[in-house]
Amino acid sequence: MSTQQHAWLDQASNDPDLMQDFLSICGFGGRLAGTGEDEQALDWALGRLQGLGLEPQRLDIPYDGWSCRKASLELMAPGSAANQLSCHALLRSMSTPDTGLEAEVIDLGQGREADFERLGQAVPGKIVLVRHEYPFSPDHVHRRRKYDLAVDHGASGFLIANPYPGGGLMSGSSGRPVNGRGIPAAYIDHASGQALADALKSGPATVRLTIIGQEAPSASARIGILDIPGGSVDTIVISAHIDGHPLGASALDNATGVAVALAAARALRGRISRDTHSLRICLFSAEEWALAGSRCYLDQMSDAEKSRLKLNLNLDTVAGDDTLTALTSGFPALDAYVREAAASAGLHIGTHLPLMPNSDHANFARSGIPALRLLAGFGKPDSRVRHILSGDDLPGIVKESELRQALKAVCAMADFALHLPSDALAALAAR
Ligand SMILES: [Zn+2]
């Protein structure tokens, strides 16, 4: 690699506005789609991109909105007052009757397939209790899989507890479509999970779960697109979702990705010429709603335009640990590409080949476009990345050095692809 290459990347990663941009995005709040915080943050971010002298495009994307009117959980104690526990409804949870759902709880431990095989006979009619798992490990079982197992086994409700001692409430989607089957479902904090497990030690335990949700059938979420044209129509897409969760500031997930995407656009602007491919920046929303924003964006695109998108670099939770991994979505050729690009920047970026449909890259991959998610803390359940989805996802848990490393990584990967010959770029799609 040339000294020149290093000098350019060093300058890129020293972007003077990176930290302030990150803090500004966090300043809009958790940015849950539908609250308005997401659109305010997007307008601000598009204003930052306008500084490059190009006009970004705004698109309104319909999605299945929903809001929670009431969520409560009580542990019923015969002969005394009920014990109030703490809960947060999963997005798009089924509602209970107004007076709540009263049922026995069954503790399924982690709530994996094996747990349901062992105890499944006893599940019908009960509210199952399972534990959240760190989502970025090769062998984790996702919340939605556990929820589906509970539904399949005839559970009447679903509670998923924060597994970390002292851990608070968390937020996430149930994945239930409009008019789809489902059961009332909520996150509970670590102490509430403990209280239920303790109560079950001395016999059956009954809870009253109340969740009142409301559909928002005409909801739309705004996304922003900026094109920086090069000499070829082949396009590299850098994406990051701006929406988040209501409990913290959605700092890790995903102010980190948006701040790095904005800085990468500034750094790469001057690298794009008639000798390079084109660059597109996509700021998505409604990602936390089963990836609705990017799915709809790609669905409405013509096949001709889609065929010009040659690579997606999706930035989601790119700080919170000092290790970076590219989730390469089942595209084996991306492995060597990532290694070579990382080496040109003097960085190490790990790779994980199986498709992990946990962010917007999955929709690109499903459209046949080579796609990766850049992620911090893969396989490190004790890293600060564990705070995603919780009230502790705040700017103070992110280190500046991690953001700068992620910026350098994405600049190196994008620049490498922008300069690849067209046939080598197309070869990344080989399966
Ligand atoms: Zn995310």
Residues whose N, C-alpha, C, O or C-beta is under 5 A from the ligand:
A	BS01	ZN	D253 N254 D316
